[in-house]
Amino acid sequence: MFEPGDTLLIETNYNNRGEIQNHLFVIILKIEDKSKLTIIIPISTLNSPKQDRQTVLSQGCHEFINRESYVYYGRARLISEEKLNNLITTGQAKKKDRFSEPYFSRICDGILKSHFTPADVRELYQDCIFRKL
């Protein structure tokens, strides 16, 4: 079972030396009963002024973040619990420590504020938070 704030280190691509690269993803919602989906958002190293600076995370705010990083809202996506479990079973993903509350809240706050958040992600997030009100 996945909870909001949980993180996964997921294999995403290969670097120019042919080595597998991993990115940290944060799980935003409990698996939705209605859609059977959740939202995951990658965290990436901040190294360009053109990157989305809606939510910048400092080194040490999470066990895996060793440089200034940002929440890459433009690559946020919807994913099923089945797909997440499959990634773990096949070794393509590993669970990591959760984000602590102040950081997780900042990440969530940026979902609706970032101009880069995909429409389907924004829609599911809005649907879930407004249903809880």
QUIGIPE-V714887 format. One record per residue. N is the residue number from 1. RES is the residue in three letters. PSI is psi in whole degrees, 0 to 359 (NA if undefined). BURIAL is + if it has 16 or more other C-alpha atoms within 10 Angstrom, else -. D_FIRST is the distance of its C-alpha to the first C-alpha in Angstrom with 2 decimals. Layout:
BEGIN
n & res & psi & burial & d_first
N & RES & PSI & BURIAL & D_FIRST
N & RES & PSI & BURIAL & D_FIRST
END
This chain:
BEGIN
n & res & psi & burial & d_first
1 & MET & 141 & - & 0.00
2 & PHE & 140 & + & 3.77
3 & GLU & 153 & - & 6.69
4 & PRO & 133 & + & 10.30
5 & GLY & 344 & + & 12.27
6 & ASP & 153 & + & 9.96
7 & THR & 153 & + & 12.15
8 & LEU & 140 & + & 12.58
9 & LEU & 111 & + & 16.03
10 & ILE & 136 & + & 16.71
11 & GLU & 126 & + & 19.99
12 & THR & 327 & - & 21.85
13 & ASN & 189 & - & 25.50
14 & TYR & 146 & - & 28.48
15 & ASN & 182 & - & 30.98
16 & ASN & 351 & - & 34.75
17 & ARG & 5 & - & 34.99
18 & GLY & 13 & - & 32.62
19 & GLU & 144 & - & 29.85
20 & ILE & 135 & - & 26.18
21 & GLN & 144 & - & 24.99
22 & ASN & 147 & + & 21.54
23 & HIS & 147 & + & 20.37
24 & LEU & 131 & + & 17.90
25 & PHE & 142 & + & 15.60
26 & VAL & 136 & + & 14.01
27 & ILE & 129 & + & 11.19
28 & ILE & 321 & + & 13.08
29 & LEU & 156 & + & 11.46
30 & LYS & 155 & + & 8.62
31 & ILE & 125 & + & 8.45
32 & GLU & 126 & - & 11.98
33 & ASP & 317 & - & 13.05
34 & LYS & 311 & - & 16.40
35 & SER & 343 & - & 15.86
36 & LYS & 25 & - & 12.40
37 & LEU & 160 & + & 12.43
38 & THR & 179 & + & 11.52
39 & ILE & 133 & + & 14.00
40 & ILE & 144 & + & 14.22
41 & ILE & 130 & + & 17.47
42 & PRO & 154 & + & 19.23
43 & ILE & 134 & + & 21.28
44 & SER & 157 & + & 24.67
45 & THR & 134 & + & 27.81
46 & LEU & 114 & + & 30.37
47 & ASN & 14 & - & 33.63
48 & SER & 142 & - & 35.40
49 & PRO & 349 & - & 36.79
50 & LYS & 352 & - & 35.66
51 & GLN & 153 & - & 31.93
52 & ASP & 115 & + & 30.09
53 & ARG & 22 & + & 30.67
54 & GLN & 316 & + & 28.86
55 & THR & 103 & + & 26.42
56 & VAL & 135 & + & 27.74
57 & LEU & 136 & + & 25.90
58 & SER & 156 & - & 28.06
59 & GLN & 134 & - & 27.98
60 & GLY & 357 & - & 26.04
61 & CYS & 349 & + & 23.71
62 & HIS & 152 & + & 20.80
63 & GLU & 330 & - & 21.07
64 & PHE & 346 & - & 21.32
65 & ILE & 106 & + & 23.74
66 & ASN & 6 & - & 27.22
67 & ARG & 162 & - & 29.20
68 & GLU & 131 & - & 29.49
69 & SER & 171 & + & 26.83
70 & TYR & 158 & + & 25.94
71 & VAL & 119 & + & 23.09
72 & TYR & 74 & + & 23.87
73 & TYR & 330 & + & 23.35
74 & GLY & 340 & + & 25.40
75 & ARG & 12 & - & 22.78
76 & ALA & 147 & + & 19.84
77 & ARG & 161 & + & 18.25
78 & LEU & 141 & + & 16.10
79 & ILE & 148 & + & 13.52
80 & SER & 158 & + & 11.43
81 & GLU & 323 & + & 7.88
82 & GLU & 314 & - & 10.23
83 & LYS & 317 & - & 12.20
84 & LEU & 315 & + & 9.67
85 & ASN & 321 & - & 8.73
86 & ASN & 319 & - & 12.52
87 & LEU & 321 & + & 13.42
88 & ILE & 315 & - & 11.79
89 & THR & 320 & - & 13.34
90 & THR & 358 & - & 16.62
91 & GLY & 8 & - & 16.79
92 & GLN & 352 & - & 17.13
93 & ALA & 148 & + & 14.37
94 & LYS & 136 & + & 13.58
95 & LYS & 141 & - & 11.28
96 & LYS & 179 & + & 13.76
97 & ASP & 153 & - & 14.40
98 & ARG & 157 & + & 13.35
99 & PHE & 138 & + & 16.24
100 & SER & 160 & - & 18.18
101 & GLU & 312 & - & 18.89
102 & PRO & 322 & - & 22.27
103 & TYR & 318 & + & 21.25
104 & PHE & 319 & + & 18.11
105 & SER & 320 & - & 20.43
106 & ARG & 320 & - & 23.01
107 & ILE & 314 & + & 20.73
108 & CYS & 319 & + & 19.80
109 & ASP & 327 & - & 23.50
110 & GLY & 344 & + & 24.55
111 & ILE & 314 & + & 22.69
112 & LEU & 343 & + & 25.44
113 & LYS & 329 & - & 28.17
114 & SER & 136 & + & 28.00
115 & HIS & 352 & - & 30.33
116 & PHE & 351 & + & 28.28
117 & THR & 126 & + & 25.01
118 & PRO & 149 & + & 24.85
119 & ALA & 318 & - & 25.71
120 & ASP & 327 & - & 22.70
121 & VAL & 313 & + & 20.36
122 & ARG & 316 & + & 22.73
123 & GLU & 313 & - & 22.92
124 & LEU & 318 & + & 19.22
125 & TYR & 312 & + & 18.94
126 & GLN & 316 & - & 22.16
127 & ASP & 317 & - & 21.20
128 & CYS & 315 & - & 18.08
129 & ILE & 326 & - & 19.98
130 & PHE & 331 & - & 23.08
131 & ARG & 332 & - & 21.45
132 & LYS & 343 & - & 20.30
133 & LEU & NA & - & 23.91
END
